[in-house]
């Protein structure tokens, strides 16, 4: 979604369900009903093909409150301190539900964008009350997280978000997305789950190494792996999941500085 776009919510004049209203530069540009009703947008009002028009704003404030509650509840349930991470988990769950129900891709994108927007707003409110410091974020180690399990991505992102010198710049759920995401987000390190299905993590590592020889690649594995195979694929480190938080953080910092003193570096 473009940075100039936002989403609000209204009642469908046909089925009474929720309607996602997409706005750009202050103008309502499109409407999508969760129930799949055919709607049109004329002069700032929503109308069904055979029903009376309804106001565009509808119960937008109520929906925003529901989304905020969902993000806060997810944050509390999983012990997450960053609302953006909690919003990502809620957005992924909602997207799965909408896809299973056969909803349109546009509606799914609008719904998940609305959740992430709520998470970003809560995060801004959260940091606005924290003591300010002079840390230069441009010196952070930029990390791209890649794992096919949403909760695993959430956990790793949350762990890294608490480190003063590390910034998670994005995440992927498929190995096939890694090259494009790395080109777009320019991470210093790509942290991949070794056991991803579909495109194998080693294949993703080879593709990423061919596309960007300078990026550092750390594989996280829950099983015994042949270090030579991982090294030949182009990875810089192989960290077992049972090594623990401090071992992974140490490895990421070592790899970022192009050191080799950590036992998991290749």
The 8 nearest C-alpha neighbors of each residue, nearest first, counted from 0:
[[1, 2, 4, 112, 108, 109, 5, 3],
 [0, 2, 3, 4, 23, 5, 22, 112],
 [1, 3, 4, 0, 5, 23, 24, 116],
 [4, 2, 1, 23, 24, 5, 22, 0],
 [5, 3, 23, 22, 1, 2, 0, 24],
 [6, 4, 22, 21, 23, 3, 7, 113],
 [7, 5, 21, 20, 113, 22, 19, 109],
 [8, 6, 20, 59, 19, 21, 5, 56],
 [7, 9, 59, 19, 18, 20, 58, 56],
 [8, 10, 57, 18, 58, 56, 55, 17],
 [11, 9, 17, 15, 57, 16, 18, 12],
 [10, 12, 15, 16, 13, 18, 14, 17],
 [13, 11, 15, 53, 47, 14, 10, 50],
 [12, 14, 11, 47, 15, 50, 36, 49],
 [15, 13, 16, 11, 12, 34, 36, 10],
 [14, 16, 11, 10, 12, 13, 17, 34],
 [17, 15, 11, 14, 10, 34, 33, 18],
 [16, 18, 10, 33, 11, 9, 32, 8],
 [17, 19, 32, 9, 31, 8, 11, 10],
 [20, 18, 8, 31, 30, 7, 32, 21],
 [21, 19, 30, 7, 6, 8, 29, 18],
 [20, 22, 6, 29, 28, 27, 5, 30],
 [23, 21, 27, 5, 26, 4, 28, 6],
 [24, 22, 4, 26, 25, 3, 27, 28],
 [25, 23, 26, 3, 22, 4, 27, 5],
 [24, 26, 23, 22, 27, 4, 3, 5],
 [27, 25, 22, 23, 24, 28, 43, 21],
 [26, 28, 22, 21, 29, 43, 23, 20],
 [27, 29, 22, 21, 26, 23, 30, 20],
 [30, 28, 21, 20, 27, 40, 31, 22],
 [29, 31, 20, 19, 21, 18, 32, 40],
 [32, 30, 19, 18, 106, 33, 20, 29],
 [33, 31, 18, 35, 34, 36, 17, 19],
 [34, 32, 35, 17, 18, 31, 16, 102],
 [35, 33, 32, 36, 16, 14, 17, 102],
 [34, 36, 32, 33, 37, 102, 31, 103],
 [37, 35, 32, 34, 38, 13, 14, 47],
 [38, 36, 47, 35, 48, 39, 32, 31],
 [39, 37, 47, 46, 36, 48, 45, 40],
 [38, 40, 46, 45, 47, 41, 37, 30],
 [39, 41, 45, 44, 46, 43, 42, 29],
 [40, 42, 44, 43, 39, 45, 46, 52],
 [43, 41, 44, 40, 45, 27, 26, 55],
 [42, 44, 41, 55, 27, 40, 45, 54],
 [43, 45, 55, 54, 41, 42, 40, 53],
 [46, 44, 40, 53, 52, 55, 39, 54],
 [45, 47, 52, 39, 38, 51, 53, 12],
 [48, 46, 38, 50, 49, 13, 12, 37],
 [47, 49, 50, 38, 46, 37, 39, 13],
 [50, 48, 47, 51, 13, 46, 12, 52],
 [49, 51, 47, 48, 13, 12, 46, 52],
 [50, 52, 46, 53, 12, 47, 49, 13],
 [53, 51, 46, 45, 44, 12, 50, 47],
 [52, 54, 45, 12, 44, 46, 55, 51],
 [55, 53, 44, 56, 57, 45, 52, 9],
 [56, 54, 44, 57, 45, 9, 43, 53],
 [55, 57, 9, 54, 59, 58, 8, 7],
 [58, 56, 9, 10, 55, 59, 54, 8],
 [57, 59, 61, 9, 60, 56, 62, 8],
 [60, 58, 8, 62, 61, 7, 57, 56],
 [61, 59, 63, 62, 58, 64, 8, 57],
 [60, 62, 64, 58, 59, 63, 65, 8],
 [63, 61, 65, 59, 64, 60, 66, 58],
 [64, 62, 60, 66, 61, 65, 59, 67],
 [63, 65, 67, 61, 62, 66, 68, 60],
 [66, 64, 62, 68, 67, 63, 69, 61],
 [67, 65, 69, 63, 68, 64, 62, 114],
 [66, 68, 64, 70, 69, 65, 63, 71],
 [67, 69, 65, 71, 66, 70, 72, 64],
 [70, 68, 66, 72, 67, 71, 73, 65],
 [71, 69, 73, 67, 86, 72, 68, 85],
 [70, 72, 74, 68, 73, 69, 67, 75],
 [73, 71, 75, 69, 74, 70, 76, 68],
 [74, 72, 76, 70, 75, 71, 85, 77],
 [75, 73, 79, 71, 85, 72, 77, 76],
 [74, 76, 78, 72, 73, 77, 71, 79],
 [77, 75, 73, 74, 78, 72, 79, 71],
 [78, 76, 79, 75, 74, 73, 85, 72],
 [77, 79, 75, 76, 74, 80, 73, 157],
 [80, 78, 74, 77, 81, 75, 157, 85],
 [79, 81, 82, 78, 74, 157, 84, 75],
 [82, 80, 83, 84, 79, 122, 85, 157],
 [83, 81, 85, 118, 84, 122, 86, 121],
 [84, 82, 118, 86, 81, 85, 119, 87],
 [83, 85, 87, 82, 86, 81, 153, 88],
 [86, 84, 82, 74, 88, 87, 83, 73],
 [87, 85, 118, 83, 89, 70, 115, 88],
 [88, 86, 90, 84, 85, 89, 91, 115],
 [87, 89, 85, 91, 86, 90, 92, 84],
 [90, 88, 86, 92, 87, 91, 93, 85],
 [89, 91, 111, 87, 93, 92, 88, 114],
 [92, 90, 94, 88, 93, 89, 87, 95],
 [93, 91, 89, 95, 94, 90, 88, 96],
 [94, 92, 96, 90, 95, 91, 89, 97],
 [93, 95, 91, 97, 96, 92, 107, 90],
 [96, 94, 98, 92, 93, 97, 99, 91],
 [97, 95, 93, 99, 94, 98, 100, 92],
 [96, 98, 100, 94, 102, 99, 95, 93],
 [97, 99, 101, 95, 100, 96, 102, 94],
 [100, 98, 96, 101, 97, 95, 102, 94],
 [101, 99, 97, 98, 102, 96, 95, 103],
 [102, 100, 98, 99, 97, 103, 96, 104],
 [103, 101, 97, 100, 98, 104, 106, 107],
 [104, 102, 106, 105, 107, 101, 98, 97],
 [103, 105, 107, 106, 108, 102, 98, 109],
 [104, 106, 108, 103, 107, 109, 31, 102],
 [107, 105, 109, 103, 108, 104, 31, 110],
 [108, 106, 104, 110, 105, 109, 94, 111],
 [107, 109, 105, 111, 106, 110, 112, 104],
 [110, 108, 106, 112, 107, 111, 105, 113],
 [111, 109, 113, 107, 112, 108, 106, 114],
 [110, 112, 90, 114, 113, 108, 109, 107],
 [113, 111, 109, 115, 114, 110, 108, 116],
 [112, 114, 116, 110, 111, 115, 6, 109],
 [113, 115, 111, 117, 116, 112, 90, 86],
 [116, 114, 118, 112, 86, 117, 113, 119],
 [115, 117, 113, 119, 114, 118, 112, 120],
 [118, 116, 120, 114, 115, 119, 67, 121],
 [117, 119, 83, 115, 86, 82, 121, 116],
 [120, 118, 122, 116, 117, 121, 83, 115],
 [119, 121, 117, 123, 122, 118, 116, 124],
 [122, 120, 124, 118, 123, 119, 125, 117],
 [121, 123, 125, 119, 120, 124, 82, 118],
 [124, 122, 120, 125, 126, 121, 127, 119],
 [125, 123, 121, 127, 122, 126, 120, 128],
 [124, 126, 122, 123, 127, 128, 121, 129],
 [125, 127, 129, 128, 123, 124, 122, 130],
 [126, 128, 124, 125, 129, 123, 130, 122],
 [129, 127, 126, 125, 130, 124, 131, 123],
 [130, 128, 126, 127, 131, 125, 132, 124],
 [131, 129, 132, 128, 127, 126, 133, 125],
 [130, 132, 129, 133, 127, 128, 126, 134],
 [133, 131, 134, 130, 135, 129, 136, 163],
 [132, 134, 135, 131, 136, 130, 163, 137],
 [135, 133, 132, 136, 163, 138, 137, 164],
 [134, 136, 137, 138, 133, 139, 132, 164],
 [137, 135, 138, 139, 134, 164, 166, 165],
 [136, 138, 135, 139, 140, 134, 141, 164],
 [137, 139, 136, 135, 140, 164, 134, 165],
 [140, 138, 164, 165, 136, 137, 141, 166],
 [139, 141, 165, 166, 164, 187, 142, 138],
 [142, 140, 186, 166, 187, 167, 139, 168],
 [143, 141, 167, 188, 186, 189, 168, 187],
 [142, 144, 189, 169, 170, 168, 186, 167],
 [145, 143, 170, 190, 189, 142, 171, 191],
 [146, 144, 171, 191, 170, 172, 190, 192],
 [147, 145, 172, 192, 148, 152, 191, 171],
 [146, 148, 172, 173, 195, 149, 145, 171],
 [147, 149, 151, 146, 150, 152, 172, 195],
 [150, 148, 152, 151, 153, 147, 88, 146],
 [149, 151, 153, 152, 148, 154, 88, 155],
 [150, 152, 154, 148, 153, 149, 155, 146],
 [153, 151, 149, 155, 150, 154, 146, 156],
 [152, 154, 150, 156, 151, 155, 157, 84],
 [153, 155, 151, 157, 152, 156, 150, 158],
 [154, 156, 158, 152, 157, 153, 151, 159],
 [157, 155, 153, 159, 158, 154, 152, 160],
 [158, 156, 160, 154, 155, 159, 153, 79],
 [157, 159, 155, 156, 160, 161, 154, 162],
 [158, 160, 156, 161, 162, 157, 155, 165],
 [161, 159, 157, 162, 158, 156, 166, 167],
 [160, 162, 159, 158, 163, 157, 165, 80],
 [163, 161, 159, 165, 160, 164, 158, 166],
 [162, 164, 165, 161, 160, 139, 166, 134],
 [163, 165, 139, 162, 140, 166, 138, 136],
 [166, 164, 140, 139, 162, 163, 141, 159],
 [167, 165, 141, 168, 140, 139, 142, 160],
 [168, 166, 142, 169, 141, 143, 156, 160],
 [167, 169, 143, 142, 166, 141, 184, 186],
 [170, 168, 143, 167, 144, 184, 171, 142],
 [169, 171, 144, 143, 145, 172, 152, 168],
 [172, 170, 145, 173, 144, 176, 146, 177],
 [171, 173, 147, 146, 145, 148, 170, 174],
 [174, 172, 175, 176, 171, 147, 146, 145],
 [173, 175, 203, 176, 177, 198, 200, 199],
 [174, 176, 173, 177, 198, 203, 178, 197],
 [177, 175, 174, 173, 179, 178, 180, 171],
 [176, 178, 180, 174, 179, 175, 181, 171],
 [179, 177, 181, 207, 180, 176, 182, 206],
 [178, 180, 182, 181, 177, 176, 183, 175],
 [181, 179, 183, 177, 182, 178, 184, 176],
 [180, 182, 184, 185, 178, 183, 179, 177],
 [183, 181, 179, 180, 185, 184, 178, 211],
 [182, 184, 180, 181, 185, 179, 178, 186],
 [183, 185, 181, 186, 182, 180, 168, 169],
 [186, 184, 181, 182, 183, 187, 141, 180],
 [187, 185, 141, 142, 188, 184, 143, 181],
 [186, 188, 141, 214, 142, 215, 140, 185],
 [189, 187, 215, 142, 186, 216, 214, 190],
 [188, 190, 143, 216, 142, 217, 144, 191],
 [189, 191, 217, 144, 218, 145, 143, 216],
 [192, 190, 145, 218, 193, 219, 146, 217],
 [191, 193, 219, 146, 194, 218, 195, 145],
 [192, 194, 220, 200, 219, 218, 195, 191],
 [193, 195, 192, 196, 220, 200, 199, 221],
 [196, 194, 193, 147, 192, 199, 200, 146],
 [197, 195, 199, 198, 194, 147, 200, 173],
 [198, 196, 199, 195, 173, 174, 175, 200],
 [199, 197, 174, 196, 175, 202, 200, 203],
 [198, 200, 202, 201, 196, 197, 195, 203],
 [199, 201, 203, 193, 202, 204, 195, 174],
 [202, 200, 204, 203, 199, 232, 205, 229],
 [203, 201, 205, 199, 204, 200, 206, 198],
 [204, 202, 200, 206, 174, 201, 205, 207],
 [203, 205, 201, 207, 202, 206, 208, 200],
 [204, 206, 202, 208, 232, 203, 207, 233],
 [207, 205, 203, 209, 204, 208, 210, 202],
 [206, 208, 210, 204, 178, 209, 205, 211],
 [207, 209, 212, 205, 211, 210, 206, 233],
 [210, 208, 206, 207, 211, 212, 205, 204],
 [209, 211, 207, 208, 206, 212, 178, 182],
 [210, 212, 208, 213, 209, 214, 207, 182],
 [213, 211, 208, 214, 209, 210, 207, 215],
 [214, 212, 211, 215, 208, 187, 210, 188],
 [213, 215, 187, 212, 211, 188, 216, 186],
 [214, 216, 188, 187, 235, 189, 213, 254],
 [217, 215, 234, 189, 235, 188, 190, 214],
 [218, 216, 236, 190, 235, 237, 234, 189],
 [217, 219, 191, 237, 193, 190, 192, 238],
 [220, 218, 238, 192, 193, 239, 237, 191],
 [219, 221, 239, 193, 222, 240, 238, 192],
 [220, 222, 240, 239, 219, 223, 241, 194],
 [223, 221, 220, 224, 239, 240, 194, 193],
 [222, 224, 225, 221, 220, 239, 226, 237],
 [225, 223, 226, 222, 220, 229, 228, 237],
 [224, 226, 227, 228, 229, 223, 230, 237],
 [227, 225, 229, 228, 224, 230, 237, 265],
 [226, 228, 230, 225, 229, 231, 265, 232],
 [229, 227, 231, 230, 225, 226, 232, 224],
 [228, 230, 226, 232, 227, 231, 234, 225],
 [229, 231, 227, 234, 233, 232, 228, 226],
 [230, 232, 228, 233, 229, 227, 234, 226],
 [233, 231, 205, 229, 230, 201, 234, 204],
 [234, 232, 230, 231, 208, 205, 204, 235],
 [235, 233, 216, 230, 236, 229, 232, 217],
 [234, 236, 216, 265, 217, 264, 215, 233],
 [237, 235, 264, 217, 265, 263, 234, 218],
 [236, 238, 218, 263, 219, 217, 264, 239],
 [237, 239, 219, 263, 220, 218, 240, 236],
 [240, 238, 220, 241, 242, 221, 219, 237],
 [239, 241, 221, 242, 220, 219, 238, 243],
 [240, 242, 243, 239, 221, 238, 244, 220],
 [243, 241, 239, 240, 246, 238, 244, 247],
 [244, 242, 241, 246, 245, 240, 247, 239],
 [243, 245, 247, 246, 248, 242, 158, 249],
 [244, 246, 248, 247, 243, 249, 242, 250],
 [247, 245, 249, 244, 248, 243, 242, 250],
 [246, 248, 250, 244, 249, 245, 251, 243],
 [249, 247, 245, 251, 250, 246, 244, 252],
 [248, 250, 246, 252, 247, 251, 245, 253],
 [249, 251, 253, 247, 248, 252, 261, 254],
 [252, 250, 248, 254, 253, 249, 255, 247],
 [253, 251, 255, 249, 250, 254, 248, 256],
 [252, 254, 250, 258, 256, 255, 251, 249],
 [253, 255, 257, 251, 256, 252, 258, 250],
 [254, 256, 252, 257, 253, 251, 187, 188],
 [255, 257, 253, 254, 258, 252, 251, 259],
 [258, 256, 254, 255, 253, 259, 215, 252],
 [257, 259, 253, 256, 254, 260, 255, 261],
 [260, 258, 261, 264, 253, 257, 254, 265],
 [259, 261, 258, 262, 253, 264, 263, 250],
 [260, 262, 263, 259, 264, 250, 253, 249],
 [263, 261, 264, 260, 259, 250, 265, 236],
 [264, 262, 236, 237, 261, 238, 265, 250],
 [263, 265, 236, 261, 259, 262, 235, 237],
 [264, 236, 235, 230, 263, 237, 226, 234]]
